[in-house]
Amino acid sequence: MSRRLRPTAAAGALTTTEVDILIAAQRQGPIRLSDLASFAGLNPTMLSRLIPKLEAAGLVRRLRDTADRRVCRINATQKGSRLLERIRSERNDALSRHLHGLGGSERDALARALPILEELAERLRPSSPPATSGRS
């Protein structure tokens, strides 16, 4: 279901992987590149190819660590956060349209299943990046 909701007009030419990176940068940022790669399930080489594109589009920014100049952190910009709001809105609208098309008994069954699905989603959530990532 998640995959079918992913394509949105707001995302434009961004790939689903790039949108996932932007989501992770917003949720976890500022986050170290290595932690972002782990969180997004990407190898660092792939991530290093995608970050410049997102940066050039003004969706993320690199932040230098004042304690260790070798460390680079990524954070979503305001533009990136606004784009994610539009993407989420489009996804929610699409899901709402399809939910309204379900019968009453189907909607009731889904409502009863939601707590179990939410618990399962929490169990599947990747662990948080290590404390050294500088998240506040």
N, C-alpha and C positions, 0 to 999 in steps of 0.2 A: 504494500500500500504506500509506503514511504517513497519508494522509487517512482511510482506512478504520479505522485503529487509533486515530485521535484521539478519537472520542467515548468517554468513560469515565464511570462512575458517580461516581468521586472528583471529577471536574471540576465536577459539579453544574451550576449555571446559567452557569458561565463559558463564553464563546465560545472557539473555537479560536484566534482572534486574541489574546484575553486570556491564554490559556495560553501562547501563543508569546511574549508580552511578559514573562510571569513567568519563562519559561525563559531568555530573553535577560538579564533582570535578575539571575537567579541565576548564569548562566555568565559574564557580562561585568561584573557590578556590583562596586562602585558605578559606574554609568555615567551620563554626561550624557544628558539627554533627547534632544538632537539626535543623539547617537551611537546611542541606543536606537532612535529612529525609523528611522535608516538601517539598523541591524542587523536590525530586524524588518520592514523594507520598508514602513513606514507614513509618511504625511505627519505632520508635527508637530501639526497641528490634530486629527487623529484620535487621536493618542497622548495629547494633552492632555485628551481626553474620556474615555479609558479609564483613565488612571492614577488619577484620584480614586476610581473604583469599586474598583480593586484595593487602593488605600490604605485605603478605608473598610472593606474586608473583612479588613484586617490582613495582606495578602499581600506588599505592598511598602511601603517607607518612603522618604520624601524626605530627602536629606541636603544641607545647604547647604555650599557650597565655602568654606572659611575664607579662601582667597586672593582669591576673587571672589564676593561675595555674590549676584551676578546669576545665577550658575551653580547649577543644581539637579541633583543626582545621584539615581538610583534604585537601590535594592538590594532583593533579596528578603529578607523576614523569615524567622525560624525557622518560623513558621506556613506561609508560602509554600513554603519548602523541603520541609517535611513533606508538603504537598499534592502537590508535584511528585513526591516519592518514591512516593506512593500511585498517582498517575497513571501513572508509569513502570512500576510493578509490575503494574497492570491491563493495560497495553499489552503487557508482556512475557508475561504469562499468556495473553492472547488469541493472540499470535503463536506461543507454544509449542504451544498446543492445535492450531492449524492446521498447524504444521510436523509434528506427530506424525501428522497425517492424510495426509501425503504418502507416496508409495511410496519404497522404498529407493533406486532409481535417481534419483528426483527430488531426494531429500535429498543424494545424492552430487553431483549436478550443481550444486545450490545451494552446497554446501560448496566446490566448485572455483571457483565464480563469486565467492565472498565477497571475496577479496583485490582483485579488479578493481572490485567495487562499492564497497569501502572507499576505494580510490584515487580513484574517480570522485566519491564524496561529499566527499572532501577538496578536490578541485579545484573543486567547486561551492560550498564553504563561503565565506560572505562574508568579505571581508578584515576583520581586526581593526580596531576603532576607533583613531583616531589616538592617539599617545602622550599628547596633552594631555588625554585623558579621565580621567586619574588612576587608572587601574587599577593594582592592586598585585599 
